[in-house]
């Protein structure tokens, strides 16, 4: 019982970490692209 609960907990933690990293990565891409466009337009 404890083993399955522990595995499930790690699975949820891993999915949460990957999801959070993915959101941060997409936000970084979006902000980076937007900043590049603003710099290109200003330049």
C-alpha positions, 0 to 999 in steps of 0.5 A: 500500500505504501509503495503504490502511494509513494509512486503515485505521489512521485508521479504527481510531483514529476508531472507538476514539475514538468508542467510548471517548467513547460509553462515557464518555458512557454512564457519565456519564449513568448516574452523573448519573442515579444521583446525581440519584436519591440527591439526590432521595431524600435531599431 
